[in-house]
Amino acid sequence: MKLNSEQWGHILEAVGVFDQIRIGRLRWAGRDLHVNNAQVKSLGQEFEFSFECSRDLWKKIEVGETLKKVKLEADSGNYFISDLYIRRNAHPTFTCYSGNIHTEGYTKSVSFYYRLLIPLDRKITLRYILNAEKADLAEESIQFQLVSDEQANSFLLLQSATKQAYREFADKTFAVINAIAYLTGHFAGGYGYYLAYGSRSMLEITHINRREFRRSIYSLYTPVYSNPFGTIRDRRSSNRYYNRGLLRPMNESEFSKLVLKLLDVPNFTAALLLIVESSTASLLYMPTGFAVALEILADIVKPKKRDSQAPIEKEIAKDIRLEMKDLIEGFTDRMTQEAHTIINKRIDNINSPTNRTKLKAPFVYLKINLTEDDELALESRNKLLHGMSFDIDKKDVKALEEQGRVLHEISMRLYTLLSMLILKWVVYENYVVNQAKNQLEYNGTKIREDHYRKV
């Protein structure tokens, strides 16, 4: 995939044209919209379009409206704006925004050879985390690399040698981007350029589809880091891991399995993005986000034929339900119909497994050993999802600090447990960073555990 200087220069020149558009003519057949001198300003993630209009045109469009497929005629060429959102007006000027623009003649349903170029606000660091340049899928590979221009601006570049429609390529690259985001803590968002090529050689760009993405995410936490000197502050412990050669980054085969899981397993993408997002939140929200992600994974990571998690045998539970319902019938004249229905529903669910059992199930299935502190973190699920109480009126600084420490420990334990669960599921056979140990000891809390945990 390595590009020579000429190819890289050609790509930068092609996408740079978008940011150079200053004035254009807007045409929209839907309501006979014609604006001859729209001012165009690049804001990074999106473009701002401002124009003055006549009283007649003023009556045709409204603030809050989104115009579809608006043609933009500029000196550099003709483009189509997929969705132009009218955000405000100050008569006679309208101001509109869009981050989704493509060259004239481009159609998503037509198959091309694709590259995706994403400008990065910060450089993604793969060293010590991921040793791969591609994800091998069922019938193709999605290659990726980090590149930079002469001004040291960083980019993430992805491509496939398989001809395909836009949606197929977009879904596959999104899975790769999410996998990289989970491993590095850096979600490459903002916007990107889908470069469409007519030939497999990918020398001449046929069309460009510039798309707005969700905003970038930057987290301090990573599940894998093979340089112990970067995670452990105790030199002797760092040397022990380093000298024994215990740690390694994720390899290409393991990374491919992670990407395939993202493509094939419903809700797995949501779980991973929730972990990355929650890891940037305050301690009031971080552990709750991790607990929700764990609930999602508990319904994903399971055997095809799951053993019963019910507390008692099925036949015994059936007899208990019948006895309880018979007993309730004797009180029907002393309760409302609504109350009767509610109680019967609760009796029907009397043999349901506890939340704690459900959360432990994937760890049991993958044979991941849990410590007492791990189990306490899992048991915090109910408090986290239903709101932990904080008595801040007394302004007891020590009490608040202790509450913060508890939330921090729960957060780091849940993050580590999520790391073990996900990486063992994708068959990563090495060690994950024990964030509970590393982060809490940095803040003065002693924990008798290893700095890394084997999966």
N, C-alpha and C positions, 0 to 999 in steps of 0.2 A: 504493500500500500504506500510505501514511502514515495512522496512526491518530489520531483526535482524542482529547482528554483523557478523554472519557466512555468510549470504547471501551477505551482503555488501562487506565483505572481498573477497568472491569468484568473485564478479564483478570486483573489483579493480585489483585482481590478473590476471584475464583474459584479461582486456584491457591493463594492464601494460606490457604484453608480446610484444606488438607492438613497444613500445619505447625502448625495450631491444635488438631489432634486430640490429646487427652491421655489419655482413657479410652475403651475400647471393648469390645464383646463379640465374641468370636471363635467362629465356627461352621464346622465342617468335617464334612460328611456322610460322608466317606470312612471315618472311624472313630468316628463319633458324638462328635466333639470339641465341647465346650461350655465356654467360659471367659467368665464374666460381667464380670470387672473386670481386663481386661488394661491395663497401663500402657503408653502409647505415647509415644515420644520421638523427635523429628526430629533426625537426625545429619547432615543435609545430603544426602549422596549416598544414604543409606538411612534406614530407620526401625528403631528398636529396640522390640520388644514383650516385656514381661516379665509373668509371671503365676504365681500359686500354683495347684497342682493337687492333687487327691485322690490317694490311693494307687492307686485304680482307673485314673485317667487317666494316672498316672505309667507304668503298664505298657503303655499304648497308643502312646506316642511315644518316640523315642530321639534322643540327641544325634547330629548328623551327618545327620539325615533332613531331607528337603525336602517340605513339605506343599503340594500344588497346590490352587489355587482356594479359598482360605480366605476366608469372608465376614467382614467387619469391620462391625459395627453401631455407629455413633457418633452423638452428638447432631446433628452436621452432616449426617448422611445415611448411606446404606449403600454399602459399597465391597467390592471383591474384591481380595485379595492374590494375585497370580499365582503366586508361589513364596515360601513362608515357611520359611527355613532355621533349624533348631534348632541353635544354636551351643554352648550350655553349659547345665548345670543345677547347682543347689546346693539340694538338697532343702529345702523343697518348691517351689522357684522354677525355672522354665524361662525362658531368655532366647533370643529368636529375632530374626531380621533379614530385611528385604526392602526393596528399592528400587522394586519394581514393583507399583503399586496403580492400580486404575481404578474409576470410578463404576459402580454396579450397573446392569446392562442393556447395558453396552458390549460390542460384539462386533467383533473385528478384521476379520472378513470382510465386514462391512457397509460400504458406501461412504459417506463423509462428505466435506465440505469441511474441510480441515485447516489448522491453524497448529501450529508447534512453537516453544515458548518455552524457551530454555536460560539459566538464571542463570549469570553469569560471575564467576569469582573475580577476574579482572583484565579491564580493558577491552581489546578488540581494536582495534588501530590499522590502519585501511585507507588512511589518507592516504599518498601517495607510492608506494603499492603496488598498489591496486586501485581503478579508477574504474568501478564497476558496482553496480547495485542488484538485479540478477536474473540468472538463468541461463536462457537460452532452450533448451529441449529440443525433441524432435521435434514434440510436439503441445501443449505447455504451457510455462509459465514458472514457475520457483521464485523468488519474490521474497524478499529478505532485507534486514534493517536492524538497526542497533544502537540500542537504546533504553535509557532509564534511568528509575528511579523518583525520588520526592522525596528519598530518602536517598542518592542518587547511586549506587545499585546498578545494575550494567550487565547487559544481557540481549541475547542474539542471538535475533531473531524471524524465522522463515521461514514462508512460506505459499504455497498454490497455489489458483487459482480453478477447478481441475478436480476434480470429484467422483471419489473413488477409495478403494480399500481401504487400510487402515493400512500393509500391507507395501510397497505401491507408493510411497506418500508417504515412508515411512521410508527406503527405498533411495535415493530421489532427494535427499532432504535430507541424507542421510549423505554423498552424493557432493559436495554443495555445501559441507558442513562440512569435508570432507577437502581440497577445493580451497582453501578459505580458510586451513586449517591449513598447507598447504604454502607458500602465498604469504606468510603473516604469521608463521609459526613458532608460532602459537597454535592448538592443537586445543581446541575448545570441548567439554569433556566433563563428567563428574560425573553430571548427571541433567537430564531435560527433561520438559516437559508437552506431550503431544499434545492439542490442543484440537480436538474434533470438532464441526462445525456441520451442522445439517440443511439450511440454505438458503445460497444463493450470497452473500447479503448479509453473512453471517458476523457477525451482531449478537448472537445468543443462543447460548451454548455448550450443546450437547446432552450431551456427555460429555467427561470428562478422563481421559487415560491417562498416568499418571506413570511414566516408565521410567528405570532406572539405566543409565548409560553407563560406558564406560571412563574412567579419570581424565584430567583435563586435562593438556596438555603445553605447556610454555613454552620456546621456543627463541630464542636471540639472533640466529639467522641467517635471512635472507630472500633469495630469489633475485633479487628486483626491488626497487629503491628509487630513485625518481626525484629525490630531493633529494641532490645530491652533498655538500652540507655536513654531511649526517648520516652519511656513510660514509667520506669522505676527510678526513684530518687536515691535509693540505697545502692551505693557502688558495688558492694559485695554481692548483693542479690543479682544485680545486672550482669556482673562478671560470670556468675554461676550459670545463668541462662545462655550467655554468649559463648562461654567456653565449651559447654556441652552441645552446642549446635541444635538446640531443641526447637527453635522457632523458625518459621518460614512464611512467606506471603501466600496468598491464594494463587493456585496455578490456573492455567487456561482451561483444563478439563473441568475443574470445580466451578470456575466462573461461568462456563457454558451451562452447567447444570442449574446454577442459580438463575440465569437468564431464561432458560427453558421453563423453570418453575413459574417465573413471572408471566410468561406468555400463556402457560397452560392452566394454571390454578386460579380460579376466581377468588377475588378478594386479597390475594397475596400482595399485589401491588399496593393496595390500600394500606395493608399492615406495615409494609416497609416504609412507605412515605410517612405514615403516622409516626413511626419510630424516629425518623430523621427530623420531622417537624417538632415532635415533642422534646427531642434532645436539645432544642434551642430555646425552649420555653422556661419560664420561671419555675421555682420549686412548688408553686401552687398548682401548676398545670402539668408539669413534666411527668410525675409518677402516674397521674390519671391517664394520660395518653399512652404510656407504656402498658398500663393495666388493660386498656381497651385493645391494644395491639395483641396482647397475650390472649385475650378472649377470642379474637379473630383467628389466631393461629391454633388455638385449642380445637377449633372446628375444622381446621385444615390438615394439621399434622396428626393423622390417625390411621390405623390399619383399615384395609378394605372391609374386613369383618370385625367390628369393634366389640370387645367384651362388654357385658353389662356393667354399668357403673352404679346401678341401683343399690341402696344400702341393704335391702332384704330380698329374698327370693320372690320370683314373680307370682307364684301360686299363693304364697303367704300374704303378699301385698294385696292380692285380689280379695282374699277372705276378709282382711282388715277393712278394705274399702266398703265391702258389702255390709259388714257389721256397723260401721260408722254411719253409712247412709240410712240404714234401718233406724238407728238411734236418732238421727236428725229428723226423720219423718214424724217422730213424736212431738216435735216442737214447731211444726209448720204453722200452727195457729198463733204462735207467739213471735213470729218474725215476718218481715216483708218478703215478697217474692224475689226482690233483688238480693236480699241477704241470703236467702235460700240458695239462689243460683251461685253466688260468690263462694259460699261454704262448700257446695258440691264440687265446684271446680278445684278448690284447694284439696279436697279429699281425693279427687282424680289424680292429682299430682303428688300424692303423699310419698310415693316411692321414687321420686325424681332424685338424681344425684345432687350433692351439694356443689356450690360454686367452687369450693376448694378442690373437690374431687375432679371436676371438669378441667380445672386449670392444671392439676397435676398429671392428668391422663397422657398428654403428649410426651412428658418427661419419662413417664413409666414406659410408654411405647418405645421410645428411643434409648431406653436404659441409661438415662442421665441421672446420676446421683445428686440428690438435693441435701444441703446442710440444714440444720435447724433454723438458721437465720434465713435461708432461702425460703423455707416453708412459712416462716413468719411474714416475709415479704409477700408471698402469694395470698396469705390470709388477710392482708391489708386491702384486698380488692374491694370488699363491700364499703369500707370507709372511704376509699378513694373515689368510687363511682357515685356514692351518695353524699359525699361532702364531709371532709374531716373538719372538726370544729376547732377554731382558733380564738382563744380568749385574749384579745388584744387591748381590751379596755383597761385592764390593770396596769398595762405598760411595764410588765415584768420582763426586763431585758433578758435575764437568764432563761426564763421559761420560753421566750420566743426563740432564743438561740437553740435551745434543746429541741423545740418543735421543728426548726429549720434543719437541724442535724438529722432528726429522724426521717424527715421527708427526703433529704439528700441520700441517706443510706438506702431507703426504699427504692428511690429512683435508680441509683447505681446498681442495686441488686437485680431489679427487674430488667434493666438494660443488659446486664451480663447474662441473665437467664435467657433473655430473648436471643442474644448472640449465640449461646450454646445450642438452643433449640433450632434456630434457622440454619446454622452452619453444619450441625450434625445431620440435619434433614437433607442438605444438599451434598452430603458426604465429604465435608472438609475435615480431613484427618490430621489435626494439629492442635494448636492452643488458641484460645480466645483471651483477650485482655480482660482481667478481672477488675473492672472499673470500681467495684465496691472497695476493694483493697487499695488500689492506687489513688483514687480520688479522696477517700475518707482519711487515709493516713497523711495525705498532704495537708488536710485540715486538722490534724492532731488526734484523730480517732484511731486507736490501735486495733487491728483485726488480725486474728491468727489464721490467716489463709495464704495461699500462694498468690503471687502477682499475676499468674496466668492459670487458666483452667483448661484441662484436656478435654477434647471432644472426640 
